[in-house]
């Protein structure tokens, strides 16, 4: 969200959201692999591939919800992004827990 807040004045909000996703992807993978699911039975490369699919699915959900709230309902950008991020974070955690970092 911080990346979005810094970038939104310099590009379309949807692109600022995508930039934030790119930065967050690596931070999120490291956090999940080293903290949340440190006892994962999958290899790092398997987890990374699965997490990439999981994260991209979360980003697609995030971007769709964000665009609907921002462009269709006219919500302020930060509020729309916050709601979209909460939804996508829940989806990503569930997919990570039961598939990407399967125990």
C-alpha positions as CSV (number, residue, x, y, z in Angstrom):
1,X,0.0,0.0,0.0
2,X,3.0,2.3,0.7
3,X,4.3,1.8,-2.9
4,X,0.8,2.7,-4.2
5,X,0.6,5.8,-2.1
6,X,4.0,7.0,-3.3
7,X,3.4,6.1,-7.0
8,X,-0.3,7.1,-7.5
9,X,0.5,10.7,-8.3
10,X,2.8,9.7,-11.1
11,X,0.8,7.0,-12.9
12,X,-2.7,5.6,-13.3
13,X,-3.9,4.0,-10.0
14,X,-4.2,0.6,-11.7
15,X,-0.5,0.7,-12.6
16,X,0.5,2.0,-9.2
17,X,-1.3,-1.0,-7.8
18,X,0.6,-3.4,-10.1
19,X,3.9,-1.8,-9.1
20,X,3.0,-2.4,-5.4
21,X,2.2,-6.0,-6.2
22,X,5.6,-6.5,-7.8
23,X,7.3,-5.2,-4.7
24,X,5.1,-7.0,-2.3
25,X,5.4,-10.4,-4.1
26,X,9.0,-10.9,-3.0
27,X,8.4,-9.6,0.6
28,X,5.3,-11.8,0.9
29,X,7.0,-15.0,-0.4
30,X,10.0,-14.5,2.0
31,X,7.6,-13.9,4.9
32,X,5.4,-16.9,4.2
33,X,8.4,-19.2,3.5
34,X,10.5,-18.2,6.5
35,X,7.7,-17.4,9.0
36,X,4.2,-18.4,8.3
37,X,4.9,-21.8,6.7
38,X,8.5,-22.5,7.8
39,X,7.6,-26.2,8.3
40,X,6.4,-26.5,4.7
41,X,7.0,-29.9,3.2
42,X,7.5,-28.5,-0.3
43,X,10.8,-27.4,-1.8
44,X,11.6,-23.7,-2.2
45,X,11.3,-23.9,-6.0
46,X,8.0,-25.7,-5.8
47,X,6.6,-23.3,-3.2
48,X,7.8,-20.3,-5.3
49,X,6.1,-21.6,-8.4
50,X,2.9,-22.3,-6.6
51,X,3.0,-19.0,-4.7
52,X,3.5,-17.2,-8.0
53,X,0.2,-18.7,-9.2
54,X,-1.5,-18.0,-5.9
55,X,-0.2,-14.4,-5.8
56,X,-1.2,-13.7,-9.4
57,X,-4.7,-15.0,-8.7
58,X,-4.8,-12.7,-5.6
59,X,-3.6,-9.8,-7.7
60,X,-6.3,-10.4,-10.4
61,X,-9.0,-10.4,-7.7
62,X,-7.4,-7.3,-6.1
63,X,-7.3,-5.4,-9.4
64,X,-10.8,-6.3,-10.4
65,X,-12.2,-5.2,-7.0
66,X,-10.0,-2.1,-6.9
67,X,-11.2,-1.0,-10.4
68,X,-14.8,-1.6,-9.6
69,X,-14.7,0.3,-6.4
70,X,-12.6,3.1,-7.9
71,X,-14.0,3.5,-11.4
72,X,-17.6,2.3,-11.0
73,X,-18.5,3.3,-7.5
74,X,-16.2,6.3,-7.3
75,X,-14.5,5.4,-4.0
76,X,-11.4,7.2,-3.0
77,X,-8.3,5.3,-4.3
78,X,-6.8,4.5,-0.9
79,X,-10.1,3.2,0.5
80,X,-10.8,1.1,-2.6
81,X,-7.3,-0.3,-2.5
82,X,-7.6,-1.2,1.2
83,X,-10.8,-3.1,0.7
84,X,-9.4,-4.9,-2.4
85,X,-6.2,-5.8,-0.5
86,X,-8.1,-7.2,2.5
87,X,-10.0,-9.5,0.1
88,X,-6.9,-10.5,-1.8
89,X,-4.9,-11.1,1.3
90,X,-7.5,-13.6,2.6
91,X,-7.7,-15.4,-0.7
92,X,-3.9,-15.6,-0.9
93,X,-3.5,-16.9,2.6
94,X,-6.0,-19.7,2.1
95,X,-4.4,-20.8,-1.2
96,X,-0.9,-20.5,0.4
97,X,-1.9,-22.5,3.4
98,X,-3.6,-25.4,1.6
99,X,-1.6,-25.5,-1.6
100,X,1.5,-23.4,-2.2
101,X,3.1,-24.3,1.2
102,X,1.2,-27.5,1.9
103,X,2.2,-29.0,5.2
